[in-house]
Amino acid sequence: MKQRIIQTLLTACFTFFAAANIFAQGTVVQGQKAYVGNNSGANALEDSIKRDFKNKNLSWPPQAVYIRSFKYDRKLELWVIAKPGDSIFSLFKTYNICMQSGSIGPKREEGDNQVPEGFYYINEFNAKSNYHMSLGLNYPNASDKYLCNAKKPGGNIFIHGNCVSVGCIAIQDAPVEEVFFIASKAKASGQEFVPVHV
C-alpha cells in the first residue's frame, strides 16, 4: 500500500513538471562533467555505488532519480528507476540531514533561514562548491513566486555537504558525493530533470 501511494505521488510529481513545461534544465555544467568523467576518485565511488545497486537488485546506471527530503524527520531519500523502460521507482538509500536551519513551514523571504517546501528540480551541479559538492534547486518555483515576498524571495538553495545550513539541505560529505554522482549519471543517461520534493 505504501509503495502504491509513493508511486501515485511520483506520477503526480512528473505530471506537474510536464504541465509546467520545465523539463529543460539546460546543459550539464562543466563541473559535473569534470567530476563524473575525469576524477579518479569518481572511479572508486562508482565501484562502491555499483556494489550497492547490485546488492539491492538494481541495474546500473540509473535511468531516473527522484529525491525526497523530510524536514521533520531530517531525512533525505534517493529513489531510482534502475531498469530501462521501467516506470517504478525503488528506494536506493536514506541519508541523515546533519544540519537544518529554520523550522517546519515554507520559505517566504530572503533571510528567514527557512528550507523551502514544495516541488523543485535540480538546476545546477557544482562539484567545486564551497560546501564540498552541491546540487542547486530551482527555488523560487512558480508557487513560491506567487506566495513569497515578491521583491526578496531569496535564492541559492542547495543540497550540499559540509553540515552547514542557512536554508539549504545539508548532508555529510560522503553522502552528498553519492547523491551528486547518481543524479549526474541519471542526467547523463537522458533524464531531462531530477525532481526534488521537500
N, C-alpha and C positions, 0 to 999 in steps of 0.2 A: 504493500500500500504506500509506504513512504517513498519507494523508488518511483512509483507511478505519479505521485504528487510532484516529485522533483522533475520528472520528465515533462509534466504538464507546464510547470513553471519555466523550464528551459525552452520549450516550444513557444510559450508566450513571449519570452525574452527575445528570441530570434525574430519572431513575428513583429515585435515592437521595433526592433532595429531596422528591419526591412521596410516597414511602413514609414519610418522616419527618414529613410533614404540616407543612412550613414554608413554604408558598407565600405566606402572608400576611405582608407586611412592614409593614403599617400604611400610613398615608397619606404622600404625598410631603411632606417638611418644607418650611417656608416659604422657607428659604434656597435650596433647589433651584428652587422656583417663581420666586423673585425673579431668580435668575441666568438661568434659561432664558427667562423671559418678558419681563423688563423691562430687562435690562442691555444698553446699546448696544454694548458690547464683544462681547456674545454674537452679534450680527449678523455682524460681521467674522469671528469664529471659525466660525460656521455656514457662511458662504460658503466659507471655506478648506476645511472638512471636506467640504462638498458636492463641491467640485472633486476632492478626494482620492477620494471614493467613486466619482465619475463616471470618473476615470482607472483605477479598478480594476474597472469594470463592476458596481458595487454600487448598489442603489437606496437612496435617502434618503427618509424616515428609516429607521433600522434597526428591524426587528421584534423582535429579541432580541440580547442581548450576553452574551458569556462571557469571563471574564478568567482567564488562567493566569499564574502567577508562578513563576519558577525561581530558587531561591536560589543554586545552584551557579554558574549562568551569569550571574546578576544581570540577568535579562531579564523583562519583563512583556509578555505578548501580549494583544492585544484582538481577539477574534473576533466576528463579527456574522452574523446572519441578516438579509439585506437585502430579500429578496423576500417579499411577503405570501403566506402559505400554504406557504412553503418550510420545509424542516427541516434544511437543510445549512448549517453554519457555514463562513464564509470568514475567513481571517486578514486583518484590516484593517491592523494595524501592530504592530511590536515596538518597545518602548521600553527604554532602559537604566535599570536601578535604580542611582541615583547614590550611595546610602548604604544600608548594611545592617549592622545590629548582630548580635551573636551568631555562631553557626556553623551548619553543617549539623546538622539534628536538630530535633525539635519543641519547642514551648514547654511547659514543665511547671509553672512557678510565677511569681508576680509577682516582678519584679526580676531575672529571669535574662537579660534583654535579647534573648531569642530571638524570631525571627519564627515565628509558628505555622505548622504544616504540616497540610494536610488540605483538606476541602471546606467552604467557607463561602458566605455570600451577603452582599451589601451591605445593611446595615440602617440606614444614615444617609447623607445627602448634606449636607455643610456647605460652603457657598460662602464663608463668612466665617471659615474656620479660621485658627488661628494659624500654620498651615503652608501658607499660600496657599489651598488647597482640599483637602477630604478626603472620602473615601468610607469609612465605617465597616464593619468586618467583624463578623459575629456570633460573635466569639470570646468566651468558650469555647463551642464547639458540644457536642453530646451526648457525643461521643468524648472531647473534652478534659475535660469534667466528670468523666468516669469515670477518666481516666488522670492528670490533673493533681493538684496539691496542692488538696485539697477546700476548705480554708479560704482559700487565697490563690492562685487560678489566674491572676490578673492580668486585664487587660482593656484597653479603649481602644486597639484595634489598627486602624490605618487605612492606606489607600493615600493618600498625600498628596505635596505638593510640598515645597520648601524644603530638600531634601537633608539632612535630619536624621533619625536613626532610633534609637529605643530600643525595638525590637521591631516597628516599623512598616515598611511597604514605601514607600520614598521615591524618587520620580522628580522630574525637573525641573519647574518651574512650568508651562511651556508644554505639555508632555505631559499633566500632570495635568488641565489645563483641557480638553484633548481627551477624555480618558477620562471625566471628570466630565460633560461636555456630551453625549457619545454615550450614556453609560449613562442619563442623565436623559431623553434623547429616547426611548430604548427603553422606559423605565418609563412615560413619558407615552403611548407607543403601545400600552400594555397588558401589558408584560412584568411578571408578578407578582413575580419575584425575579431578581436578577442574580447568577449563581453565580460564585464565585471559587475556583480550585483552586491551592493553594500547594504 
